[in-house]
Amino acid sequence: MLRTTVMATSIFLASLTSNIALADDALRAQANAFFKPIPATMPGSENDTPERILLGEKLYFETALSINGTQSCNSCHQVDGNRARKNLVGCVR
């Protein structure tokens, strides 16, 4: 009896794991159809000028744009070299 129960449980768990894998595969296929790879260069970046880049940097670090005048984009999305780090601290009001 115990052997039958163990065998039935093993078969059930194997089928459950298989169903989860199929669901993961279906979700991945759906996401791949929706999201496209990130391009090597930003579309439109060929029109960037040094002045536009400087303006973007100033706006990114400007705290006066926040509701309380203390936060910039960099407060949450800190730039570290050439990549941004995610900081999961909530908004300050």
C-alpha contacts under 8 A as a table, 3 or more apart, distances in Angstrom:
res1	aa1	res2	aa2	distance
1	M	4	T	5.16
1	M	5	T	6.29
2	L	5	T	5.09
2	L	6	V	6.15
3	R	6	V	5.14
3	R	7	M	6.08
4	T	7	M	5.06
4	T	8	A	6.05
5	T	8	A	5.11
5	T	9	T	6.04
6	V	9	T	5.09
6	V	10	S	6.08
7	M	10	S	5.08
7	M	11	I	6.24
8	A	11	I	5.16
8	A	12	F	6.13
9	T	12	F	5.02
9	T	13	L	6.11
10	S	13	L	5.17
10	S	14	A	6.07
11	I	14	A	5.09
11	I	15	S	6.20
12	F	15	S	5.24
12	F	16	L	6.13
13	L	16	L	4.95
13	L	17	T	6.10
14	A	17	T	5.18
14	A	18	S	6.16
15	S	18	S	4.97
15	S	19	N	6.16
16	L	19	N	5.13
16	L	20	I	6.31
17	T	20	I	5.12
17	T	21	A	6.25
18	S	21	A	5.10
18	S	22	L	6.24
19	N	22	L	5.05
19	N	23	A	6.14
20	I	23	A	5.01
20	I	24	D	6.11
21	A	24	D	5.01
21	A	25	D	6.13
22	L	25	D	5.03
22	L	26	A	6.14
23	A	26	A	5.08
23	A	27	L	6.11
24	D	27	L	5.09
24	D	28	R	6.05
25	D	28	R	5.07
25	D	29	A	6.14
26	A	29	A	5.13
26	A	30	Q	6.17
27	L	30	Q	5.05
27	L	31	A	6.13
28	R	31	A	5.07
28	R	32	N	6.05
29	A	32	N	5.08
29	A	33	A	6.24
30	Q	33	A	5.20
30	Q	34	F	6.40
31	A	34	F	5.07
31	A	35	F	5.84
32	N	35	F	5.33
32	N	36	K	6.77
33	A	36	K	7.36
39	P	42	M	6.49
39	P	43	P	7.78
41	T	45	S	7.05
42	M	45	S	5.34
43	P	46	E	7.67
44	G	47	N	5.77
44	G	48	D	7.49
45	S	48	D	5.15
48	D	52	R	6.02
48	D	53	I	6.67
49	T	52	R	5.18
49	T	53	I	6.28
50	P	53	I	5.11
50	P	54	L	6.14
51	E	54	L	5.12
51	E	55	L	6.16
52	R	55	L	5.02
52	R	56	G	6.13
53	I	56	G	5.08
53	I	57	E	6.28
54	L	57	E	5.12
54	L	58	K	6.21
55	L	58	K	5.09
55	L	59	L	6.16
56	G	59	L	5.18
56	G	60	Y	6.02
57	E	60	Y	5.06
57	E	61	F	6.36
58	K	61	F	5.46
58	K	62	E	5.93
59	L	62	E	5.00
60	Y	72	S	6.29
60	Y	73	C	5.29
60	Y	74	N	6.42
61	F	72	S	5.14
61	F	73	C	6.20
61	F	74	N	5.84
62	E	65	L	6.24
62	E	71	Q	7.66
62	E	72	S	5.27
62	E	73	C	7.67
63	T	66	S	5.76
63	T	69	G	5.18
63	T	70	T	5.18
63	T	71	Q	4.71
63	T	72	S	4.42
64	A	67	I	7.86
64	A	68	N	7.76
64	A	69	G	4.48
64	A	70	T	6.93
64	A	71	Q	7.59
64	A	72	S	7.69
65	L	69	G	6.42
65	L	71	Q	7.78
65	L	72	S	7.12
66	S	69	G	4.95
66	S	70	T	6.57
66	S	71	Q	5.61
66	S	72	S	6.58
67	I	93	R	7.37
68	N	71	Q	7.37
68	N	93	R	6.38
71	Q	74	N	7.72
71	Q	75	S	5.66
72	S	75	S	5.22
72	S	76	C	7.71
73	C	76	C	6.06
73	C	77	H	5.95
73	C	78	Q	7.71
74	N	77	H	4.74
74	N	78	Q	4.54
74	N	79	V	6.56
75	S	78	Q	6.16
76	C	86	K	6.77
76	C	87	N	5.16
76	C	88	L	7.14
76	C	89	V	6.90
77	H	84	A	6.02
77	H	85	R	5.80
77	H	86	K	5.39
77	H	87	N	6.09
78	Q	84	A	5.58
78	Q	85	R	5.36
78	Q	86	K	6.89
78	Q	87	N	7.22
79	V	82	N	7.10
79	V	83	R	5.97
79	V	84	A	4.42
79	V	85	R	6.29
80	D	83	R	5.57
80	D	84	A	5.80
80	D	85	R	6.81
81	G	84	A	7.86
